[in-house]
Amino acid sequence: MKKIFFSLIMLSTFVFANSYFDNKTNLIWQDNKEVKKNKRNWEDAKSYCDNLVLNGSSRWRLPTRLELLSISDKSKYKPAIKDGFKNTVS
């Protein structure tokens, strides 16, 4: 049983190497170096997500306002984002 659990952890780490998986919401967020360069208006951001292929998936979309709030951490500042995200910019 321990072997299977370890394998699942390793698989999820590999599959989500360029992203962050939020256990509370079960959402996957893009979290790679390209994120730091992405500054887009709404229409460009929507198009970017519609055309994104990451971790072998093309099923990406823009988050809702509530989904964005779910990754904020009000106890932190610059950036006020949950621990676990590696590629953040203030």
C-alpha positions, 0 to 999 in steps of 0.5 A: 500500500505504501508503494502505491501511495508513493507512486501517486505522489510521484506521478502527481509531482511529475504531472503538475511540474509546471503548475500548482495543485490546490487541494482545497479547490481541486484546481490546477494553476499554471506556475512556471517561469512564463507566469512571471512574464504574462501581463495581459488584458482580459481578452488577451488573457482569455485567448492565452488560456484558450490556446495554452497547452501545459502538462499535456492538457489544453483544457485551461481557462481563466479563473473566476473572481472567487477562484482567484480569491481562493489562492490569496493569503491575507496574512502575507504581503507582496505577494499575498498568495498561498504558500506553494506557488513558486513563480510569483511577482509582487 
